[in-house]
Amino acid sequence: METLEKYKKRIYSFMKEEISEGCTFHTHSELSRKISDTGSFLTFVGDTVVFLLDDGTQGSLEKYQNQLYEECQDMLADRIDSKTFHITLHDLSNGNPSEELWQISRKNHIYTTRILEEFRQMNVDSIRLKPVAVFNMMNTSIVLGLEPANDWSCRIIMEMYDRLQQVVELNYPLTLHVTLAYFKPGDYGVESVQKLKRVLGKINSALIPEIEVNIEQLLYQRFDDMNSYYNVEPMGTELFGS
């Protein structure tokens, strides 16, 4: 299980890395599965376990999003609705709609529902998370990176992540974040990248101090695209896109 010290050492290596002067970049090839060349959201279905955010936190993060779009509109895809802002605890399944994926998600839902009920029996206090930086995540999106605020919060988060690994075992560690915007697929020159560097600097100079979440905010959700997440009843039979 990853300790807070080890988590910080790992995530600081990329969350706090500033964009280099005079650089250009090309968006990640996988981005085109989620975002069209014109910046619209493509059908990309799946399921996940997330912490929902309260209205105050969503409002604060929407201000960051507004700053990004005011200065970097040309680089960014259509806006994510701030009401869908969330912290992903564990990815489950995703891809193009298919019967196979639907059956996988139904199994995920059953197993995850049981585990979430176990979590709720733990009577855990609020989990405190600290913003680290808003940064470019793998030339795919702009996200707010987070770290647990103390050892206790880290231990609880990691215990829950490890438990969900029994549903779907991921081959990468947990990186807590909130996605604020996706890039529009393409190549971006020095001027565009410099604008992005400037706005990230402004945002990171005035980050909110802390975010609190609790077990009641932790939910299994499905999505039809990167802007359309929805809750599912404990034994629901909904189809993607319904």
C-alpha positions as CSV (number, residue, x, y, z in Angstrom):
1,M,0.0,0.0,0.0
2,E,1.4,3.4,-1.0
3,T,2.2,5.8,1.9
4,L,1.6,9.5,1.8
5,E,5.4,10.1,1.5
6,K,5.7,7.8,-1.5
7,Y,2.5,9.2,-3.1
8,K,3.9,12.7,-2.9
9,K,7.2,11.7,-4.3
10,R,5.6,10.0,-7.3
11,I,3.0,12.6,-8.2
12,Y,5.1,15.7,-7.6
13,S,7.4,14.5,-10.4
14,F,4.8,15.4,-12.9
15,M,2.1,17.5,-11.2
16,K,4.6,20.3,-10.3
17,E,6.5,20.1,-13.6
18,E,6.1,23.4,-15.4
19,I,5.7,23.7,-19.2
20,S,9.0,24.3,-20.8
21,E,9.8,27.7,-22.5
22,G,9.4,27.7,-26.3
23,C,8.0,24.2,-26.6
24,T,5.2,22.8,-28.8
25,F,3.1,19.7,-28.3
26,H,0.9,17.2,-30.0
27,T,-2.1,15.8,-28.2
28,H,-2.1,12.1,-27.1
29,S,-3.2,9.7,-29.8
30,E,-5.8,8.1,-27.4
31,L,-7.6,11.5,-27.0
32,S,-9.3,11.0,-30.4
33,R,-11.3,8.1,-28.9
34,K,-13.0,10.6,-26.6
35,I,-12.9,14.0,-28.4
36,S,-13.6,14.7,-32.1
37,D,-11.3,16.9,-34.2
38,T,-13.8,19.8,-33.7
39,G,-13.7,19.4,-30.0
40,S,-17.1,17.7,-29.4
41,F,-17.5,14.7,-27.1
42,L,-17.6,11.3,-28.8
43,T,-19.5,8.3,-27.6
44,F,-17.1,6.5,-25.2
45,V,-18.9,4.4,-22.6
46,G,-17.9,2.7,-19.4
47,D,-18.1,2.7,-15.6
48,T,-16.1,4.1,-12.7
49,V,-16.1,4.8,-9.0
50,V,-16.0,8.5,-8.1
51,F,-16.3,11.0,-5.3
52,L,-18.9,13.5,-6.2
53,L,-18.1,17.1,-5.2
54,D,-20.3,19.6,-3.3
55,D,-21.7,22.7,-4.9
56,G,-19.1,25.0,-3.4
57,T,-16.2,23.0,-4.6
58,Q,-17.7,22.7,-8.1
59,G,-18.2,26.4,-8.2
60,S,-14.5,27.0,-7.2
61,L,-13.3,24.6,-9.9
62,E,-15.6,26.2,-12.5
63,K,-13.7,29.5,-11.9
64,Y,-10.5,27.7,-12.9
65,Q,-12.2,26.3,-15.9
66,N,-13.4,29.8,-16.9
67,Q,-9.8,31.1,-16.8
68,L,-8.7,28.3,-19.0
69,Y,-11.3,29.0,-21.6
70,E,-10.8,32.7,-21.5
71,E,-7.2,32.4,-22.5
72,C,-6.9,29.0,-24.2
73,Q,-10.2,28.4,-26.0
74,D,-8.5,27.4,-29.3
75,M,-6.7,24.5,-27.6
76,L,-9.7,23.1,-25.7
77,A,-12.6,20.8,-26.5
78,D,-16.2,21.6,-25.6
79,R,-16.7,22.5,-21.9
80,I,-17.3,19.8,-19.3
81,D,-20.4,20.6,-17.3
82,S,-19.1,21.7,-13.8
83,K,-21.9,19.5,-12.3
84,T,-20.0,16.5,-13.5
85,F,-16.7,17.4,-11.9
86,H,-15.6,14.5,-9.7
87,I,-12.6,12.8,-8.2
88,T,-12.0,9.3,-9.7
89,L,-11.1,6.7,-7.1
90,H,-11.0,3.7,-9.5
91,D,-11.5,3.2,-13.2
92,L,-13.4,0.1,-14.2
93,S,-14.2,-0.5,-17.9
94,N,-14.5,1.7,-21.0
95,G,-14.6,1.6,-24.7
96,N,-17.0,1.6,-27.7
97,P,-20.5,0.3,-26.9
98,S,-20.8,-3.5,-27.2
99,E,-22.7,-6.3,-25.6
100,E,-19.5,-7.6,-24.1
101,L,-18.7,-4.3,-22.4
102,W,-22.3,-4.1,-21.1
103,Q,-22.0,-7.5,-19.5
104,I,-18.6,-6.5,-17.9
105,S,-20.1,-3.4,-16.5
106,R,-23.1,-5.3,-15.0
107,K,-20.6,-7.6,-13.2
108,N,-18.6,-4.5,-12.1
109,H,-21.8,-2.9,-10.7
110,I,-22.7,-5.9,-8.6
111,Y,-19.3,-6.4,-7.1
112,T,-18.7,-2.7,-6.6
113,T,-22.1,-2.2,-4.9
114,R,-21.1,-4.8,-2.3
115,I,-17.8,-3.1,-1.7
116,L,-19.2,0.4,-1.4
117,E,-21.7,-1.0,1.2
118,E,-18.7,-2.3,3.1
119,F,-17.1,1.1,3.0
120,R,-20.2,2.7,4.4
121,Q,-20.1,0.4,7.4
122,M,-16.7,1.7,8.3
123,N,-18.1,5.0,9.6
124,V,-15.2,6.9,8.2
125,D,-14.9,10.7,8.9
126,S,-14.4,13.1,6.1
127,I,-11.4,12.5,3.9
128,R,-9.3,15.6,3.4
129,L,-7.5,16.3,0.1
130,K,-5.1,19.1,-0.8
131,P,-4.8,20.6,-4.3
132,V,-1.2,20.3,-5.6
133,A,-1.4,21.9,-9.1
134,V,-3.5,22.4,-12.2
135,F,-1.4,20.8,-14.9
136,N,-1.4,19.2,-18.4
137,M,-2.0,15.5,-17.9
138,M,-0.3,13.5,-20.7
139,N,-1.3,16.1,-23.4
140,T,-4.9,14.8,-23.0
141,S,-6.5,17.1,-20.5
142,I,-6.1,19.8,-17.9
143,V,-6.7,18.5,-14.4
144,L,-6.4,19.6,-10.8
145,G,-4.0,17.2,-9.1
146,L,-4.7,16.3,-5.5
147,E,-2.9,14.7,-2.5
148,P,-4.3,13.4,0.8
149,A,-4.0,16.1,3.4
150,N,-2.7,13.7,6.1
151,D,-1.5,10.1,6.7
152,W,-5.0,9.0,7.9
153,S,-6.7,10.2,4.7
154,C,-4.0,8.6,2.6
155,R,-4.4,5.2,4.3
156,I,-8.2,5.2,3.9
157,I,-8.0,6.2,0.2
158,M,-5.4,3.6,-0.5
159,E,-7.3,0.9,1.4
160,M,-10.4,1.6,-0.7
161,Y,-8.4,1.7,-4.0
162,D,-6.8,-1.7,-3.1
163,R,-10.2,-3.2,-2.3
164,L,-11.5,-2.0,-5.7
165,Q,-8.5,-3.6,-7.4
166,Q,-10.3,-6.9,-6.7
167,V,-13.1,-5.8,-9.1
168,V,-10.8,-4.6,-11.9
169,E,-7.0,-4.8,-11.4
170,L,-5.4,-1.7,-12.9
171,N,-1.8,-1.7,-13.9
172,Y,-1.2,1.9,-12.8
173,P,-1.3,3.6,-9.4
174,L,-3.9,6.0,-8.1
175,T,-3.5,9.6,-9.1
176,L,-6.2,11.7,-7.5
177,H,-7.4,14.5,-9.8
178,V,-10.4,16.4,-11.2
179,T,-10.6,16.9,-14.9
180,L,-11.3,20.5,-15.8
181,A,-11.0,20.4,-19.6
182,Y,-10.0,18.2,-22.5
183,F,-7.7,19.3,-25.3
184,K,-9.0,19.4,-28.8
185,P,-6.9,16.9,-30.7
186,G,-4.1,18.4,-32.8
187,D,-0.7,20.1,-32.8
188,Y,-0.1,23.3,-30.8
189,G,2.6,25.8,-31.4
190,V,4.8,27.9,-29.1
191,E,2.3,30.8,-28.8
192,S,-0.6,28.6,-27.7
193,V,1.6,26.6,-25.3
194,Q,2.9,29.8,-23.8
195,K,-0.6,31.1,-23.2
196,L,-1.4,27.8,-21.4
197,K,1.7,28.1,-19.3
198,R,0.7,31.7,-18.2
199,V,-2.9,30.7,-17.3
200,L,-1.7,27.7,-15.3
201,G,0.7,29.9,-13.4
202,K,-2.2,32.3,-12.5
203,I,-4.4,29.5,-11.4
204,N,-1.8,27.8,-9.4
205,S,-0.9,31.0,-7.5
206,A,-4.4,31.0,-5.9
207,L,-5.6,27.4,-5.4
208,I,-8.3,26.5,-3.0
209,P,-6.8,25.3,0.3
210,E,-8.6,21.9,0.7
211,I,-11.4,19.6,-0.5
212,E,-13.3,17.3,1.9
213,V,-15.2,14.2,0.7
214,N,-16.9,11.5,2.6
215,I,-18.2,7.9,2.0
216,E,-21.7,9.1,1.1
217,Q,-20.2,11.0,-1.9
218,L,-18.5,7.8,-3.2
219,L,-20.6,6.3,-6.0
220,Y,-20.5,3.8,-8.8
221,Q,-21.3,5.7,-12.1
222,R,-21.6,4.9,-15.8
223,F,-20.8,7.3,-18.6
224,D,-21.8,7.7,-22.2
225,D,-19.1,10.2,-23.0
226,M,-16.7,12.4,-21.0
227,N,-19.5,14.9,-20.2
228,S,-22.3,12.5,-19.4
229,Y,-22.0,10.6,-16.1
230,Y,-25.0,9.1,-14.4
231,N,-25.8,7.1,-11.2
232,V,-27.2,3.6,-11.3
233,E,-29.6,2.0,-8.9
234,P,-28.2,-0.9,-6.9
235,M,-29.5,-3.6,-9.2
236,G,-30.3,-1.4,-12.2
237,T,-30.7,-2.8,-15.7
238,E,-30.1,0.5,-17.6
239,L,-28.4,0.4,-21.0
240,F,-25.7,2.8,-22.2
241,G,-27.3,5.8,-23.7
242,S,-30.7,5.2,-22.1
